[in-house]
Amino acid sequence: MRLAIETRNLTKTFPGPVVAVTGVDLEVPEGAFYGLIGRNGAGKTTVLRLLVGLLRPDAGWGRVLGLDLMRAPAHQRQQMAYVAQALQLTGWMTLEHLPGANRYLYDRWDDALAHQLATQWEIPRSHP
């Protein structure tokens, strides 16, 4: 059986300390439908962000189709998509920081085009 998603001891804490995810072991077979359910703050979104490489786990690991997307090359990472329910940029992040984050995810990222669109749409670059 090939696994679409696999985690072992997946753990993530945030300053405070806030334990978002602790010791998650998960196996989702390829072709299966699977839902993460739980109350707000249970760690569902954190698990997804860990799986797609947007967060680094404090312990354990996670793989999607056999790939650790935190360590996978760009051409493999950019085949995965994560669409958040709501736009949630880190509080310190501005439009000036965003290209650096996206450049990591997409090997064909175009800084000039991003700047041109921000200017065209009159998006402020220096504050969130």
N, C-alpha and C positions, 0 to 999 in steps of 0.2 A: 504494500500500500504506500503510494507516494503521498507525502504531506504537503498541503498548500501552506499551512502555518504551523510552526512548532516553536514553543518557548520552554525554557527550563529555568526555574528559579528567578524569573524576570522580576527585578526590583528597582524602584526609583523613589527617591526622596527629594524634597525641595527644602529650601531654607525655612527654618521655623522651629523645629523640624516637622515637616509634613510628609508622612509616609503615604505616597500616592498609590504605589503598587508594591506588593511584597510577596515574593515566592510564587509567582504565577507559572504553573505548568499547564500547557495547552497543546493539543494536537487536533488540527482540523484537516481531514482528508481532502485531497484534491477532488473537486466536483461537488463538495458538500455546501449546503447553506448553513450559515452559522450566525448567530446574533449575540452581541454582548449586551446584557441587560443588567441594570442595577440602578440604585438611587444616584442622584447628583453627587458628584465627588467620590464615587466608588472607584474611579481609576480607568474607566472604559476608554476615554480619549487618550489618556496617558499610554495605555497599552498600544493603541494604534500608532501613536506618535513614536513610540519606541520601535515598533515593527518596521516602520518606513524610514527610520534613521534620522528623524527630526530631533530626537532626544537620545542621549547616551545612557544606557542602564548603569546603575550603581553596582549591580550584581546580576549574574545570569546572562542569558542571551535569548535572542529571537531570530527566526528565519522565515522568509516568505519564499516559497518555491525553492527551498534549499539555500537561499542567499541571505547573508547578514548584510542588510542594506546600509548599515553604518560603515561597513568596510568594502562594500562592492564598488567596482569601477562605475564611473558616471554613466556609461552606455547601458548598464543594467539598472542602476537606480532610477534613471529617467523613464523606465518602462512602468514604474509604479506611480500611482496617483493617490493623493490623500486630499479630500475636500472637506474642510472643517464646516461644521454647522453654522458657525458665525466667524467673521473675520476677527482673529485674536492675535495681534502682533504683540510681542513683548513690549512692556511699557517704555523701555529706553529706545526701541527701534524706530527709526525715521526712514523716510524714503531713501536717504543717503546710505543706510545700512542694508536695505532690502536687496539690492543687486548682489552683494557679497553672499547672502544666504542662497539666492537663486543660482548664482554662478556655480556653487557647489553641487546643485542638483541637476543642472542641465549643461552639458558640454558645449552646446551651441548657443549659450546665452549671449545676447547682444546688448552690451552696456549703452552703446550709442542709441539704439532703438528705444531702450527703456527711458533714457534721458529725453529723447524726442517726444515720446508719448506723454511723459510727466509734464513737460512744458506745454504741449498741445492741450492737455486736459486741465492745465493750471493746478496741478497737484503740488502743494508746498513740499519742498525737499528737506527742510530743516526742523520740522516739528511733527510729532505723530498726529 
